Amino acid sequence: MESPYFIIPISITFVILHHYILISEKNKLNIMEGDTSHDPFFSRNLLLFSSWFILLINLCFSWRIISLSLNTWNDNHILKKIINFMQLPLNPYILLCGFFLFLIGFTIRIYSIKTLGPFFTFEVGLKKNHKLIITGAYRFIRHPGYLGYICLSLGMYLFLSTLLGLFLNLLVCFIIYRKRIPLEEKILANFFGDDFKKYKDKTKIFIPFIF
């Protein structure tokens, strides 16, 4: 589990897939006639810039864990001392937990996007001729895509053994989703009326039957 033959390809794969999720979704921001956007946070250029900035940070974290697996890591450089802040030592149980959590989260995220089909958008808004999707994972929770992203991100940062990455990810997700989720549900409630109210009464936000 702590072998570089396992850590190197998995670390690189997780970072690439995480970046793919962000970039592929942000590249779907083309507004078609009849679409509406109500995004409360970012311009599109800032969204794309943030994706590349996150990639740079993740590459730094992966550089550290790869170096640890190769026994070449040391803290004799200021950059390495910064990267090493709030980091964890290599632990097979943490690596395994992160590995499976990432796979679960990635699967939920992709499945949610495929379920929404043409009605998926990274921005808060409605597509032309928007329909209320209540199939797939949406039968049980209203925001499986967000749950999937949280799980895959936490899994990646666990695998990269960084408490700093875990903390920053949870903080950013809390700030963004705390604003986006009520806004999304308000827009859907105004557009779909009683249909959305009935759907909301039967489902939870993130965890089926609990929350």
C-alpha angles and dihedrals in degrees: 000000000000093000117119087230087067102031099047099054094037094048093049092044093050093049091048093048091047090052091046090055091054098041097041091051095045090049088062092068094107106132113220125201108282095026121121129205127201101167108161098196127039145027115232093251090053090049092054093044091051090053093056091044090053089050090055092051092047091050089055091052092047091048089058097049092044090051090049091052089051092045091236099112122113135157099231094115127070092230091053091049090054093047090047092058111123092356127151128225119249109283123172093214093053091046092050093047091049092047095055095038090056092050092049093047094046091050093050092047096049092042090052093050092048090049092054091047112171091002094066115109132166089216124072104256148080130281123224110282089006117197130202107247114209100158132096114014088348089074089073108026133021099222110036091147091062091046090051093051093049092050096046092046093048090046092052094048091047089052090048087050097230123142088184091060091047093050096046092047093051091045095050093044091049093050095046100039093044087063101033102047097057090043093049092048092047090053092047092046091052092047102041100028115186093007091064093042091055090046092049092050090056099046143054130226103244113344120049114247091355116059 
